[in-house]
Every structure is written in structure tokens, then in C-alpha cells.
Amino acid sequence: KSSLEFNVHIQWYNDLSDVHNTHTKWACLILNHTWHFRTSYIYDRDDLSNCISEFNSFHVIWKAVDDRTHKEPLNPHSITFKQGKEHVKEKLQMREHFMYGRDELILFVCKPNMNGSDVLSLHDIYKRLPHYPVIQVHWEIKYVFMVPYKRTIGIERSNLPESVSIQDITISSNQKTKFNPLLYERDLHKLKIIQDAVNVKATRNNSLQKLFHEVIKNKYLSDLIEQKVIKQQIKYNEDDGDGTLILNDKILTILNELKILYHDDIHKQMGYPLQLYEIC
């Protein structure tokens, strides 16, 4: 084994253990079984993992379906080609689950095709390449994951109304219609109600719309918002970087709406694929 070789080990996992309290899931990374890192943004973990991989003498590169390049540090002396593929597959599964809630494998194809020689160590396969072991090799990987059936949502209902007459429904002019983006197909008639109600209000408030459009066009929108009052209520300090703001749901009402949506039964059953900022 060459003294020039340097090996690092990277392990991924997704942490949803505190999702009910923090409304956040974490994309985690363990370096050399010792150092633990966590990020709330999947691409941050990708970038950190790629950066650390550069320290490894031998690593594999491939492109994901979103066209991002990934690097995987592997020890060619202790891992076979087959084991390397399984290692990459597990990481892709965690990545897909974190981003989209998809972790059931449908397709996984890795090239080069070893034609039954995938039990050989990576050392035996690549040792004749120039500059080995300080090299990077390219694998072409195609993969597809899906949301497991147990986490899918049934949307059929036998008594789905074919049409709903807007005349049969009374909506107060002061009533704000709440829209839940996680609607079932059986709730399509609700969208019709919302659409018709919005169209009616738009017609009645046409003059106000024109005025508001003029305000935005002339960049005076901020004059309609009492930022100073809000900043005082939540104890905003421009020089404070420690995150000591008072996140009062009654002041910042969108916070409470976000939490309700985040813990919606549909989102929970899907495995919390969305982050708070994505719901925003």
C-alpha cells in the first residue's frame, strides 16, 4: 500500500428525530466515524461531501439526475466494485428520500459493466491506470426511486360531486378563504369556490387594484407596512446575529400557518419531504 494514499470515510443519514419541535429535518454527515455535521439544505451536504472527498487519494465521480456532480471517496484495497455500487446506491436513496420522500428503488444501473467481475477489489480493477492510487474514476449511474406505496395518499371518493353551484354557497365579503396546498382530488370543488369568490372580489375591488398596482409600480410598497412597529414587537436588533428574535405566532401569523401545513396529515404520511422554506 503506497504511503501517498490518504483515505477518508463519509457516511450520510437523515435526521427527523426532532421534527415535531423544530419543524426541521437535517441532512447529516459523519466523517471518519467521528466528526458529525448537519445541514438543513440538501445541497450543502452535497457540497461538503464533495469537498471532503477531494482529500481522498481515490474517489469515484458520477452525475445525479439533477445534473449535479458527486464524488465518493472509497478505499480501493478494502472494497469491491459491487460493494462500492451498494454504498453509492444507499447514499442516493437517502438523498432522494430527503428531497422528495422517494426511497423505494425501481431502477439502478451502474457502468462500467464488470460482466461478473464485480467481486474484484477496486484495487485489482484500477491498479494499472496511470497515477494510481491518486486518481478519480467515472461511473455512469442511472437510477429511479419512488414513494413507497405505504406512504401514498388515496384520493378517490365515490361521492365526488360533479359540479357545485356557486349560488348555493354563501361567502361573507369579510371572510378570508384559506387555501391548503395539500388538497385531495375530492376537494376540487373547493378550488372552484375559491376561484369564483376571488373573481367576484377582483371585480368589486377593481379601483383598489389599480391603485395598489400604481403603488407597487412606483416602489412605494414598503410605505404600506409598519416595519418599525413589527421590529419592536419581535425585538429585532440589526447587530444581533445570535437568533434571539421573538417568533410570536400572533404577530407573525404566517408562522402558525406554516406549522399547521408542515404537520398536516398528508405531509406527515409522506415522510415530511418538504422543508418550511419550500412550503413558503
N, C-alpha and C positions, 0 to 999 in steps of 0.2 A: 504494500500500500504506500503510495507516494506521500512524502512529507509535505507536498504542496497542497494536498487536499484539505478542505475545510467543510464540515458538514453541519447543517442546521436542520432542525425538525420543527415543522409547523403543523399545528392541529387547529381545526375550526370547530366551533359549536355555537348554537343559537340559544340565548338565554331568555326565556319568557317567565321566569320564576316570580318576578315582582310586577307583572303587567297590571295587576289589579290596583296596585298602589301608585305606581309611577306612570301608568299608561304608556309605557315604553318597552320595546323589546331590544335586545342587544345582540349585535354580531360580534362574537368573541374569537380571540386568537390566543393560543398558547405557544410560546417559543421555547424549544428545548425542554419541554415538560416542566418548566419553572416559571417563566415570565408570562403573566396574564394581561391581556389587553382587551378592551371592549369599545365598540363604536356603535352609535345609533344609526349610522348610514352605511349601507352595504358596500358602496364604492370606496369608503375609507378603509374598510378591512381589506378589500381587494388591493388597494394601493400599498397599504402597509405590508401585506403578504408578499407582494411583488418586490418591494424594496428590500425586505429581509432575504428573499430568495437570491438576490444578487450576491450575497456573501457566500453562498454555497458554490463549491467547485463545479458540481454537476447539477444542472437543472433542466427540466422539460418545459417547453413553451407550447401553448395552444391558444386558440381563439374561441371565446364563448359565442352563443347565438346572438348576443347584443354587440358583437364585433369588438369586444374588449379583449386585449391580450393578457393572458395569465401565465405565471411562472410557478413551477412546482419544484422545490429542492428535494432531491432524492439521493439516498446513499446507494451508489451502484453496486457496492460489494455485498450489501445485506438485503437487497430487494430484487425480486424477479420482475420481468415485464408484466406478467399477469397481476402481481401484487401492486405494481405501480398503477395499472389501469383501475384496479379496485379503489385505490387510495384517491385517485382523481375523481372517480365516479361518486364517492361518498361526499367529497367536497362540493361537487356540482349539485348534488341532492340537497345539501344544507343551504346552498346559495339560492336555489330555486324555491325552496320552502320559505326562506326568509323573505324573498321578494314577492312571490306570487302565491304562496301556500301550496305549491306543487312539489310533491316529494315521492310520488309513485312512478317508478321507471317504466317507460314504454319502449324506448329505443336507446341503445348505446353502442356506437361503433367507433373503434379506435384504429387508426392507421399510423405506422405500417402494420400490415398483417403478418404475423410471425409464422403462420402455417404450422401450428403445433409446437413451435419453439418458444412459446411464451413462458415456459417454466425455467428458461435460462435466466441467469442474473443479468442485470443491466451492464455489469462489468464485462461479461463474456460477449455481449452483443455489440457494445460500442468501443471496446478497448483498442481496436485497430484504427480508429479515427484520429486524424491529426490533432495534437494538443490535448488528447485525453490524459487525465480526467477533467481538465479545466475546459469544459465545453458545455454548450446548450444544444439540445436536440429538439426537433419539431415533431409533435404528434398532431395529426388531424383528427379531431374528435367531433362526432355528430351525436346529439342526444336530445331526447324529448321526455319531459316529465309531465304528469297530470295531477290534478287534485284528486286524492283518493275518494272513492265512492262514499265512504262513511262520512266525509265532510262536505258532500254536495248538498244542495238545498232543493227540495221538491217545490215546484212552482205550479203544479196542476191543481185545478179545483173544478169539480163538475158543475157547480152552480155559478160559474163566472158570468156576470151579466154581459149580454151582447152590446147593450148601449145603455146609457144613463142620461135622462133628460135633465138639462140644467135648470129647467123651470120647476122641477120637483125638489130642488135643493135651495135652501136659503142660506146665504153667506152674508154676515154682517159687514158693512163697509169698513168698520174699525177692526175687523178680525184679521189677524195676520195668519195666512195659511202656511203651515210648517211642512217643509219638504224633507222627506227622508230618502237619501240617495240609495239606500239599501232596500228598495221596494221589491215585492214579489210581482210576478206577472198578473196575479189576481188583483193587484192594486192599480191596474192600468186606468180604471175608471176614475181613480183619484187624480191621476195626471190630467184627465180631461176636465175635471172640476177646477183644478188649479189653473190650467191654461185658460179656460173661459173666464175665470174670475180675474186673472191678470189682464186679459184683453179688455174686460169691462173697465177696470180701474185705469188702464192706459188711455182709454178713450175719454174718460171723465177728467183725467188729470193732464190732458194734452198741453195746456198752457204752462202748467208747473213743470212738465218735462222739458219744454223748450227753454224755460228759464234756467233749470238745472243744467241743461246741456251747455248753455251760454256760460254759466259759472265755471264748469269744468274746462271748457274750451279756453277760457281766459286765465286758467291756472289759479283760480281763487277757491278751489275746493277746500283747502285747509282752513279757510276762514269760517267754514260752517262747523268746525269741530273744535271744542274747547279742550285743546291738548293740555293746557296748563292745569286745569282742574283735574283731569284724569291722572296726570303725572303726580299731583299732590296726593290723590287718593291711594295710589298704589306705591307711594314712597319712592318714586323714580329719582335716582341720582346718577347723573351722567358719568361721574368719576368712579362709580361703584361697579366693579366687574365681578363681584362675588355672587351675584344672583340672589339678592335679598329683597326682590320685589314682592309686594303683597298681591298674590294672584287670587283676588276675590271674585268669585263667580257672579256675585250680584253687580259688580262694577264692570267686569269684562264678561258679559253674558255669553259670549261665544265659547268660553272655556267649558261651561256646563254643557252646552250643546255638543261640543266635541267629545266630552267624556261619555255622554249618553250614546252617541253614534259609535264610539270606539268599542263600547261594551254591549252593543246590540247583539242579540242572539245570533243573527246571521253571521256577523263578523267573528264572533266567538267560535261558532261551529266550524268556520273556515280556517281557524287556527291563527287569527289575528295577522293576516297578510299585510295590512296597511299600517303605516305609521301615522301619528297625529298630523304631521305636516302634509301627508298625502290626502287625508280626509279634508283638510283645509282647502 
